[in-house]
Amino acid sequence: MSVSVRIPTILRTYTGGESEVTAEGATLADVLGDLEARYTGIRARILDDAGEIRRFVNVYVGNDDVRFLDGLATATPDGAQLSIIPAVAGG
């Protein structure tokens, strides 16, 4: 299944400056694996050492936050839009 992945500015060094890339996979975990194969190092910026989505990174499939779906097992249907959004903090 081919999905479109929106890449935040902070991660574009991994994608050669591209703001949107395509990836393959039936689940979010599969898509992240495919991204890693194409853009080495990007997965470590999204997942922590335990293999979970980092606390300050939000991932959406369509308009749905994967934390409220099935996490890394969330389905990524063909043509889906996946967005990676780092949380902004500060005051």
C-alpha positions as CSV (number, residue, x, y, z in Angstrom):
1,M,0.0,0.0,0.0
2,S,1.4,3.3,-1.0
3,V,0.9,6.3,1.3
4,S,2.0,9.9,1.2
5,V,4.0,11.1,4.2
6,R,4.3,14.7,5.2
7,I,7.8,15.4,6.6
8,P,8.2,18.2,9.2
9,T,11.0,20.7,8.6
10,I,13.2,19.3,11.3
11,L,13.3,15.9,9.6
12,R,13.8,17.1,6.0
13,T,17.6,16.6,6.3
14,Y,16.9,12.9,6.1
15,T,14.7,13.3,3.0
16,G,17.0,15.6,1.0
17,G,14.8,18.6,1.8
18,E,11.6,16.9,0.6
19,S,8.4,18.0,2.5
20,E,6.4,15.0,1.3
21,V,7.5,11.5,0.3
22,T,5.8,8.2,-0.5
23,A,6.3,5.0,1.4
24,E,4.9,1.5,1.4
25,G,3.2,-0.5,4.1
26,A,-0.1,-1.9,5.4
27,T,0.5,-0.5,8.9
28,L,2.3,2.5,10.5
29,A,5.1,0.2,11.6
30,D,5.6,-1.1,8.0
31,V,5.6,2.5,6.7
32,L,8.2,3.6,9.2
33,G,10.3,0.6,8.2
34,D,10.1,1.6,4.6
35,L,10.9,5.2,5.4
36,E,14.0,3.9,7.3
37,A,15.1,1.8,4.3
38,R,14.9,4.8,2.1
39,Y,16.0,7.6,4.5
40,T,18.4,6.0,7.0
41,G,18.1,7.5,10.5
42,I,14.6,8.9,10.2
43,R,12.9,6.2,12.3
44,A,15.1,6.9,15.3
45,R,13.8,10.5,15.3
46,I,10.2,9.2,15.4
47,L,10.5,6.1,17.7
48,D,12.3,5.9,21.0
49,D,14.7,3.2,22.2
50,A,11.7,1.0,23.2
51,G,10.3,1.2,19.7
52,E,7.4,3.4,20.7
53,I,6.4,6.7,19.2
54,R,8.4,9.4,20.9
55,R,6.4,11.4,23.5
56,F,6.8,14.7,21.7
57,V,6.0,13.4,18.2
58,N,2.5,13.2,16.9
59,V,1.6,10.9,14.0
60,Y,-1.7,11.1,12.1
61,V,-3.2,8.8,9.5
62,G,-5.6,11.1,7.8
63,N,-7.0,13.3,10.5
64,D,-6.7,10.6,13.2
65,D,-4.0,10.6,15.9
66,V,-2.6,7.0,15.9
67,R,-2.3,7.1,19.7
68,F,-6.1,6.9,19.8
69,L,-6.2,4.2,17.1
70,D,-3.9,1.2,17.2
71,G,-0.5,2.9,17.5
72,L,2.1,1.3,15.3
73,A,-0.4,-1.3,14.2
74,T,-2.7,1.4,12.8
75,A,-3.7,0.5,9.2
76,T,-2.3,2.7,6.4
77,P,-4.7,2.2,3.5
78,D,-3.5,2.8,0.0
79,G,-3.5,6.5,-0.8
80,A,-3.6,7.5,2.9
81,Q,-2.0,10.8,4.1
82,L,0.4,10.3,7.0
83,S,1.6,13.3,8.9
84,I,4.5,13.5,11.4
85,I,4.2,16.5,13.6
86,P,6.7,17.3,16.3
87,A,5.1,18.9,19.4
88,V,6.0,22.5,20.1
89,A,6.8,23.4,23.6
90,G,8.0,26.6,25.3
91,G,6.7,29.7,26.6
